[in-house]
């Protein structure tokens, strides 16, 4: 009966006509239709009842008889102002969804009688100012969602009695100033979301007693100034997010005790200046996100002890000047992102020891002048991004040793004048991107040895006059792109290589096409 706003009277259906119904969906039905379908109907066997987006102000009184009801969906009933006290008698109810009920101001104390309730969603109830203390009686409750309850200022201390609670979502509760100390009694809690709680200044020290907590998210808690040292007692914690906590000034040394931590995000913590040396004790850490950390000047040498680390993101750490030599000890590291670290001038020679590294991005490292010769020992490297490294003048001559390299992006390396001849040894290379290399004058003839090359992009290279004749040997090439900025005068391609797409738009200096072009049977 979804969206049945013009449904004719149902008077022909007797009061017992709904006796066998198990599911009733009245999504977007008008109040009149709701009354016709629900009032004076036998709903004793209904298990799933949906009033989603109905403009009802009150619930039908005969819901009192829905004793087998398991799911009651009132999502986005924006005119709903209150929940009747009889709701506490729906003993079979397992899921109550009230998210988006923006005019709902309070819950009846009888809600604590819902002994079977497992999920309570109050997200987006922006006029809800408090929860009844009886909520602590919900012994079966596993998920409590209070996201965007922007008028909620505190939680009742009775919340600590929710012994089965696994997930507590409080993100964007912008008026919430503190958590009750009783939160330490939530022995089953696995996930705690506090993102966007912009008035939250601290966490209770008792938080360290949450022995089952696996996920803690505090992103965008702009007033959070410190973490309690007890945070190190969260032995089960696997994911910890502190993104954009702009007033956080330091991390407790106890953070190194988080033995189960696998993912840690500290990006955008603009007042945080350093990581504690204990950071290297995070033996299970696999992913570390430190991007957009404007005050970070260095990493502790202990970072090299992170034996399980697979991904390290340091994008846009504008004050980072160098990496510690111990970074070469990160034997499991596969992804290293250093994009727009504009003060980074060099990489440590130990970087060549990263035997598992597959992806390295240095795009926008405008002060990087050279790559260490050890760089070419990265036998597992598949993708190398050097775009916008405007001070990079040359690539190491041994770059041809990167046997696994598939993508090489050199776009906008404006000081790069040539490519080393060893580039022809890159047997796995599939993409070579060199657009915007304004000083690039020629390509080495060895480029014709790139048997796996599929894409070659050269537009925006105004000093490139010709391509080597060996380019005709690129049998796997599918796309060759250049443009009007190139003063390309001659193009030589063999007949065997004419299956690829050549884009020569605007090459006004091009004087002749290869004779092999006229040997095509079809174009």
C-alpha positions as CSV (number, residue, x, y, z in Angstrom):
1,X,0.0,0.0,0.0
2,X,3.0,2.3,-0.5
3,X,2.1,5.9,-1.6
4,X,-1.6,5.0,-1.8
5,X,-2.8,8.5,-1.1
6,X,-6.1,8.1,-3.1
7,X,-7.0,4.6,-2.0
8,X,-10.8,4.2,-1.8
9,X,-12.5,3.3,1.5
10,X,-11.7,-0.2,2.8
11,X,-15.0,-0.6,4.6
12,X,-15.8,-3.6,2.5
13,X,-12.9,-5.4,4.4
14,X,-14.2,-6.5,7.8
15,X,-12.4,-6.0,11.0
16,X,-11.0,-9.5,10.8
17,X,-9.8,-9.1,7.2
18,X,-6.3,-8.4,8.2
19,X,-6.0,-11.3,10.6
20,X,-3.5,-13.2,8.6
21,X,-1.3,-10.3,7.7
22,X,2.4,-10.5,8.8
23,X,3.8,-7.4,7.0
24,X,2.2,-4.0,6.4
25,X,4.0,-1.4,4.4
26,X,2.3,2.1,4.5
27,X,5.3,4.1,3.2
28,X,4.3,7.7,2.4
29,X,0.6,6.9,3.0
30,X,-1.6,9.8,4.1
31,X,-3.0,10.0,7.7
32,X,-6.4,9.1,6.3
33,X,-5.1,6.0,4.6
34,X,-3.2,5.0,7.7
35,X,-6.4,5.2,9.8
36,X,-8.4,3.2,7.3
37,X,-5.8,0.5,7.2
38,X,-5.0,0.3,10.8
39,X,-7.9,1.4,13.0
40,X,-10.3,-1.3,14.1
41,X,-8.2,-3.9,12.3
42,X,-7.0,-7.2,13.7
43,X,-3.3,-6.8,13.6
44,X,-2.5,-9.4,16.2
45,X,-0.3,-11.4,13.8
46,X,1.6,-8.5,12.2
47,X,5.4,-8.8,12.7
48,X,6.6,-5.9,10.5
49,X,4.9,-2.5,10.3
50,X,6.2,0.4,8.2
51,X,4.9,4.0,8.5
52,X,8.0,5.4,6.7
53,X,7.5,9.1,5.6
54,X,3.9,9.2,6.8
55,X,2.7,12.6,8.0
56,X,1.1,11.2,11.1
57,X,1.2,13.1,14.4
58,X,0.3,10.2,16.6
59,X,0.4,6.4,16.3
60,X,-2.9,4.5,15.9
61,X,-4.2,3.5,19.3
62,X,-4.8,-0.2,18.3
63,X,-1.0,-0.8,17.9
64,X,-1.4,-1.8,21.5
65,X,-2.7,-5.2,20.2
66,X,0.3,-5.9,17.9
67,X,1.8,-8.3,20.4
68,X,3.9,-10.2,17.8
69,X,5.3,-7.0,16.2
70,X,9.1,-7.3,15.8
71,X,9.9,-4.3,13.6
72,X,8.3,-0.9,13.8
73,X,9.6,1.6,11.2
74,X,8.7,5.2,11.7
75,X,11.6,6.7,9.6
76,X,11.1,10.3,8.6
77,X,7.7,10.7,10.2
78,X,8.5,14.4,10.6
79,X,5.1,15.3,12.1
80,X,5.3,12.7,14.9
81,X,5.7,14.6,18.2
82,X,5.5,11.8,20.8
83,X,5.4,8.0,21.2
84,X,2.5,6.7,23.3
85,X,3.3,5.0,26.6
86,X,1.6,1.8,25.5
87,X,4.7,1.1,23.3
88,X,6.2,-0.5,26.3
89,X,3.8,-3.4,26.0
90,X,5.1,-4.5,22.6
91,X,7.0,-7.3,24.2
92,X,8.1,-8.9,21.0
93,X,9.5,-5.7,19.4
94,X,13.1,-6.1,18.3
95,X,13.7,-3.1,16.1
96,X,12.3,0.5,16.6
97,X,13.4,2.9,13.8
98,X,12.6,6.6,14.6
99,X,15.4,8.2,12.5
100,X,14.5,11.5,10.9
101,X,11.6,12.2,13.3
102,X,12.6,15.8,13.6
103,X,9.7,16.9,15.8
104,X,10.0,14.1,18.4
105,X,10.8,15.8,21.7
106,X,10.9,12.9,24.2
107,X,10.5,9.2,24.7
108,X,8.1,7.7,27.2
109,X,9.7,6.1,30.2
110,X,7.8,2.9,29.3
111,X,10.3,2.3,26.5
112,X,12.4,0.6,29.1
113,X,9.9,-2.2,29.2
114,X,10.9,-3.4,25.7
115,X,12.7,-6.4,26.9
116,X,13.3,-7.9,23.4
117,X,14.5,-4.6,21.7
118,X,17.8,-5.1,19.9
119,X,18.0,-1.9,17.8
120,X,16.9,1.6,18.6
121,X,17.5,4.2,15.9
122,X,16.9,7.8,17.0
123,X,19.2,9.4,14.4
124,X,18.2,12.8,13.1
125,X,15.8,13.4,16.0
126,X,17.0,17.0,16.3
127,X,14.5,18.1,18.9
128,X,15.2,15.3,21.3
129,X,16.8,16.8,24.4
130,X,17.2,13.8,26.7
131,X,16.7,10.1,27.0
132,X,14.6,8.6,29.9
133,X,16.7,7.0,32.6
134,X,14.6,3.8,32.0
135,X,16.6,3.3,28.8
136,X,19.1,1.5,30.9
137,X,16.6,-1.3,31.4
138,X,16.8,-2.4,27.7
139,X,18.8,-5.6,28.5
140,X,18.7,-6.9,24.9
141,X,19.7,-3.7,23.2
142,X,22.6,-4.1,20.9
143,X,22.6,-1.0,18.7
144,X,21.7,2.5,19.8
145,X,21.9,5.2,17.1
146,X,21.7,8.9,18.2
147,X,23.4,10.5,15.3
148,X,22.6,14.2,14.6
149,X,20.6,14.5,17.8
150,X,21.8,18.1,17.9
151,X,19.9,19.1,21.1
152,X,21.0,16.2,23.2
153,X,23.3,17.5,25.9
154,X,23.9,14.5,28.0
155,X,23.3,10.8,28.3
156,X,21.7,9.3,31.5
157,X,24.1,7.5,33.7
158,X,21.8,4.5,33.4
159,X,23.2,3.9,29.9
160,X,26.0,2.0,31.6
161,X,23.5,-0.8,32.4
162,X,23.1,-1.7,28.7
163,X,25.0,-5.0,29.1
164,X,24.3,-6.2,25.5
165,X,25.1,-2.9,23.7
166,X,27.6,-3.5,20.9
167,X,27.3,-0.2,18.9
168,X,26.8,3.3,20.2
169,X,26.5,6.0,17.5
170,X,26.6,9.6,18.7
171,X,28.1,11.4,15.7
172,X,27.2,15.0,15.1
173,X,25.6,15.3,18.6
174,X,27.0,18.9,18.6
175,X,25.7,19.8,22.1
176,X,27.0,16.8,23.8
177,X,29.7,18.0,26.3
178,X,30.7,14.8,28.1
179,X,30.1,11.1,28.4
180,X,28.9,9.6,31.7
181,X,31.6,7.8,33.7
182,X,29.3,4.8,33.7
183,X,30.2,4.2,30.1
184,X,32.9,1.9,31.4
185,X,30.2,-0.6,32.4
186,X,29.3,-1.3,28.7
187,X,31.1,-4.6,28.7
188,X,29.9,-5.7,25.3
189,X,30.5,-2.4,23.5
190,X,32.5,-3.0,20.2
191,X,31.9,0.3,18.3
192,X,31.8,3.9,19.6
193,X,31.2,6.7,17.2
194,X,31.6,10.3,18.4
195,X,32.5,12.0,15.1
196,X,31.4,15.7,14.9
197,X,30.7,16.0,18.7
198,X,32.2,19.5,18.5
199,X,31.5,20.4,22.1
200,X,33.1,17.3,23.6
201,X,36.2,18.4,25.4
202,X,37.4,15.2,27.0
203,X,36.8,11.5,27.5
204,X,36.2,10.0,30.9
205,X,39.2,8.1,32.2
206,X,37.0,5.1,32.7
207,X,36.9,4.6,28.9
208,X,39.9,2.4,29.2
209,X,37.8,-0.3,30.8
210,X,35.9,-1.0,27.6
211,X,37.6,-4.3,27.1
212,X,35.6,-5.3,24.0
213,X,35.9,-2.0,22.1
214,X,37.2,-2.5,18.6
215,X,36.3,0.7,16.8
216,X,36.6,4.3,18.3
217,X,35.9,7.3,16.1
218,X,36.5,10.8,17.3
219,X,36.9,12.6,14.0
220,X,35.9,16.3,13.9
221,X,35.8,16.7,17.7
222,X,37.1,20.2,17.3
223,X,37.2,20.9,21.1
224,X,38.9,17.7,22.2
225,X,42.2,18.8,23.8
226,X,43.6,15.5,25.1
227,X,43.1,11.8,25.5
228,X,43.2,10.1,28.9
229,X,46.2,7.9,29.5
230,X,43.8,5.0,30.2
231,X,43.2,4.9,26.4
232,X,46.2,2.6,26.2
233,X,44.2,0.0,28.1
234,X,41.8,-0.7,25.2
235,X,43.4,-4.0,24.4
236,X,40.8,-5.0,21.7
237,X,40.9,-1.7,19.8
238,X,41.5,-2.3,16.1
239,X,40.4,1.0,14.4
240,X,41.0,4.5,15.9
241,X,40.0,7.7,14.1
242,X,41.0,11.2,15.2
243,X,40.7,13.1,12.0
244,X,40.4,16.9,12.2
245,X,40.7,17.1,16.0
246,X,42.2,20.6,15.5
247,X,42.7,21.3,19.3
248,X,44.4,18.0,20.1
249,X,48.0,18.9,21.1
250,X,49.5,15.6,22.1
251,X,49.0,11.9,22.3
252,X,49.6,10.0,25.6
253,X,52.6,7.7,25.5
254,X,50.3,4.9,26.6
255,X,49.0,4.8,23.0
256,X,51.8,2.4,22.3
257,X,50.1,-0.2,24.4
258,X,47.3,-0.6,21.9
259,X,48.4,-4.1,20.9
260,X,45.5,-4.9,18.6
261,X,45.4,-1.6,16.7
262,X,45.3,-2.1,12.9
263,X,44.2,1.3,11.6
264,X,45.0,4.7,13.0
265,X,43.9,8.0,11.4
266,X,45.3,11.3,12.7
267,X,44.9,13.4,9.6
268,X,44.1,17.1,9.9
269,X,45.2,17.4,13.6
270,X,46.8,20.7,12.9
271,X,47.9,21.4,16.5
272,X,49.6,18.0,17.0
273,X,53.3,18.4,16.5
274,X,54.7,14.9,17.0
275,X,54.1,11.3,17.6
276,X,55.2,9.7,20.8
277,X,58.3,7.4,20.6
278,X,56.1,4.6,22.0
279,X,54.3,4.6,18.6
280,X,56.7,2.0,17.4
281,X,55.2,-0.5,19.8
282,X,52.0,-0.8,17.7
283,X,52.9,-4.2,16.5
284,X,49.6,-4.9,14.8
285,X,49.3,-1.6,13.0
286,X,48.6,-2.0,9.2
287,X,47.4,1.4,8.1
288,X,48.6,4.8,9.4
289,X,47.0,8.0,8.0
290,X,48.8,11.2,8.9
291,X,47.8,13.4,5.9
292,X,47.0,17.1,6.2
293,X,49.0,17.3,9.4
294,X,50.4,20.8,8.9
295,X,52.6,20.9,12.1
296,X,54.3,17.6,11.7
297,X,58.0,18.2,11.1
298,X,59.4,14.7,11.7
299,X,58.5,11.1,12.4
300,X,60.0,9.3,15.4
301,X,62.7,6.8,14.4
302,X,60.7,4.2,16.3
303,X,58.3,4.1,13.3
304,X,60.6,1.6,11.7
305,X,59.5,-0.9,14.3
306,X,56.0,-1.1,12.8
307,X,56.6,-4.6,11.3
308,X,53.0,-5.0,10.2
309,X,52.5,-1.6,8.5
310,X,51.2,-1.9,5.0
311,X,50.0,1.6,4.2
312,X,51.5,5.0,5.3
313,X,49.8,8.2,4.1
314,X,51.6,11.5,4.7
315,X,49.9,13.6,2.0
316,X,50.0,17.3,2.4
317,X,52.3,17.3,5.5
318,X,53.7,20.7,4.4
319,X,56.3,21.0,7.1
320,X,57.7,17.5,6.9
321,X,61.3,17.9,5.8
322,X,62.7,14.4,5.9
323,X,61.9,10.7,6.6
324,X,63.8,8.8,9.3
325,X,66.3,6.3,7.9
326,X,64.5,3.6,10.0
327,X,61.7,3.7,7.4
328,X,63.7,1.2,5.5
329,X,62.8,-1.4,8.1
330,X,59.1,-1.4,7.2
331,X,59.3,-4.8,5.6
332,X,55.5,-5.1,5.0
333,X,54.9,-1.6,3.6
334,X,53.1,-1.7,0.3
335,X,51.7,1.8,-0.1
336,X,53.6,5.0,0.7
337,X,51.9,8.4,-0.1
338,X,53.9,11.6,0.3
339,X,51.9,13.8,-2.1
340,X,52.4,17.6,-1.6
341,X,54.9,17.3,1.1
342,X,56.3,20.5,-0.3
343,X,59.3,20.8,2.1
344,X,60.5,17.3,1.6
345,X,63.9,17.7,-0.2
346,X,65.2,14.1,-0.3
347,X,64.4,10.5,0.5
348,X,66.6,8.4,2.7
349,X,68.8,5.9,0.9
350,X,67.3,3.2,3.1
351,X,64.1,3.5,1.1
352,X,65.6,1.0,-1.3
353,X,65.1,-1.7,1.4
354,X,61.3,-1.5,1.2
355,X,61.0,-4.9,-0.5
356,X,57.2,-5.1,-0.4
357,X,56.5,-1.5,-1.7
358,X,54.1,-1.5,-4.6
359,X,52.8,2.0,-4.7
360,X,54.9,5.2,-4.2
361,X,53.3,8.6,-4.7
362,X,55.5,11.8,-4.5
363,X,53.2,14.0,-6.5
364,X,53.5,17.7,-5.6
365,X,56.8,17.3,-3.7
366,X,58.0,20.6,-5.3
367,X,61.3,20.7,-3.4
368,X,62.4,17.2,-4.2
369,X,65.5,17.5,-6.3
370,X,66.6,13.9,-6.8
371,X,65.9,10.3,-6.0
372,X,68.5,8.2,-4.2
373,X,70.3,5.5,-6.3
374,X,69.0,2.9,-3.9
375,X,65.6,3.7,-5.2
376,X,66.1,1.3,-8.0
377,X,66.2,-1.6,-5.6
378,X,62.4,-1.5,-5.1
379,X,61.8,-4.8,-6.9
380,X,58.1,-4.9,-6.1
381,X,57.3,-1.3,-7.1
382,X,54.4,-1.3,-9.6
383,X,53.2,2.4,-9.6
384,X,55.4,5.5,-9.3
385,X,53.8,8.9,-9.2
386,X,56.2,11.9,-9.6
387,X,53.8,14.5,-11.1
388,X,54.4,18.1,-10.2
389,X,57.9,17.4,-8.8
390,X,59.0,20.7,-10.4
391,X,62.5,20.7,-9.0
392,X,63.3,17.1,-10.1
393,X,66.0,17.4,-12.8
394,X,66.7,13.8,-13.6
395,X,65.8,10.2,-12.8
396,X,68.4,7.8,-11.6
397,X,70.2,6.1,-14.4
398,X,69.4,2.7,-12.9
399,X,65.7,3.2,-13.0
400,X,65.5,0.4,-15.5
401,X,66.0,-2.1,-12.7
402,X,62.4,-1.5,-11.5
403,X,61.3,-4.8,-13.1
404,X,57.8,-4.7,-11.7
405,X,57.0,-1.1,-12.6
406,X,53.7,-0.8,-14.5
407,X,52.8,3.0,-14.2
408,X,55.3,5.9,-14.3
409,X,53.7,9.3,-14.0
410,X,56.1,12.3,-14.7
411,X,53.5,14.9,-15.5
412,X,54.4,18.5,-14.9
413,X,58.0,17.7,-14.0
414,X,59.0,21.0,-15.6
415,X,62.7,20.7,-15.0
416,X,63.1,17.2,-16.4
417,X,65.1,17.4,-19.6
418,X,65.6,13.8,-20.5
419,X,64.8,10.2,-19.6
420,X,67.6,7.8,-18.9
421,X,68.3,5.2,-21.6
422,X,67.8,2.4,-19.0
423,X,64.1,3.2,-19.2
424,X,63.9,0.7,-22.0
425,X,64.5,-2.1,-19.5
426,X,61.2,-1.5,-17.8
427,X,59.7,-4.7,-19.3
428,X,56.4,-4.5,-17.2
429,X,55.7,-0.8,-17.9
430,X,52.2,-0.2,-19.3
431,X,51.7,3.5,-18.8
432,X,54.2,6.3,-19.3
433,X,52.6,9.8,-18.6
434,X,54.8,12.8,-19.3
435,X,52.4,15.6,-20.0
436,X,53.5,19.1,-19.0
437,X,57.2,18.2,-19.1
438,X,58.0,21.6,-20.6
439,X,61.8,21.0,-20.8
440,X,61.7,17.5,-22.2
441,X,63.5,17.7,-25.5
442,X,63.7,14.0,-26.6
443,X,63.0,10.5,-25.7
444,X,65.7,7.8,-25.7
445,X,65.7,5.4,-28.6
446,X,65.5,2.6,-26.0
447,X,61.9,3.5,-25.4
448,X,61.1,1.1,-28.3
449,X,62.0,-1.8,-26.0
450,X,59.0,-1.2,-23.8
451,X,57.2,-4.3,-25.0
452,X,54.3,-4.0,-22.5
453,X,53.7,-0.2,-23.0
454,X,50.0,0.5,-23.8
455,X,49.7,4.2,-23.1
456,X,52.1,7.0,-23.9
457,X,51.0,10.6,-23.1
458,X,53.2,13.5,-24.2
459,X,50.9,16.5,-24.5
460,X,52.2,19.8,-23.1
461,X,55.8,19.1,-24.1
462,X,56.6,22.2,-26.2
463,X,60.3,21.3,-26.7
464,X,59.7,17.8,-28.0
465,X,60.6,17.9,-31.7
466,X,60.4,14.3,-32.7
467,X,59.8,10.8,-31.5
468,X,62.5,8.2,-32.0
469,X,61.9,5.8,-34.9
470,X,62.0,3.0,-32.4
471,X,58.6,3.9,-31.2
472,X,57.3,1.8,-34.1
473,X,58.5,-1.2,-32.2
474,X,55.9,-0.7,-29.4
475,X,53.7,-3.6,-30.5
476,X,51.5,-3.3,-27.3
477,X,50.8,0.4,-27.7
478,X,47.1,1.3,-27.7
479,X,47.2,5.0,-27.2
480,X,49.7,7.8,-28.2
481,X,48.6,11.3,-27.2
482,X,50.2,14.6,-28.0
483,X,48.9,18.2,-28.7
484,X,49.5,21.6,-30.1
485,X,52.2,22.5,-27.6
486,X,54.5,19.9,-29.1
487,X,56.6,21.2,-32.1
488,X,56.6,17.7,-33.5
489,X,57.7,17.7,-37.1
490,X,58.0,14.0,-37.9
491,X,56.3,10.8,-36.8
492,X,57.7,7.4,-37.7
493,X,55.5,4.4,-37.1
494,X,55.9,0.9,-38.6
495,X,53.0,-0.8,-40.3
496,X,53.0,-3.5,-37.6
497,X,52.2,-0.8,-35.0
498,X,49.3,0.9,-36.7
499,X,46.7,-0.8,-34.6
500,X,47.0,1.8,-31.8
501,X,45.1,5.1,-31.4
502,X,47.2,8.2,-32.3
503,X,45.9,11.6,-31.1
504,X,47.8,14.4,-32.8
505,X,45.3,17.2,-32.4
506,X,46.8,20.6,-33.0
507,X,50.3,19.4,-34.0
508,X,50.7,22.4,-36.4
509,X,54.4,21.7,-37.0
510,X,53.9,18.2,-38.2
511,X,55.1,18.1,-41.8
512,X,54.7,14.4,-42.7
513,X,52.9,11.3,-41.7
514,X,54.6,7.9,-41.9
515,X,54.4,6.2,-45.3
516,X,53.1,3.1,-43.5
517,X,49.9,4.9,-42.8
518,X,49.0,4.5,-46.5
519,X,49.3,0.7,-46.3
520,X,46.2,0.4,-44.1
521,X,43.5,-1.8,-45.5
522,X,40.9,0.0,-43.4
523,X,40.8,3.1,-41.2
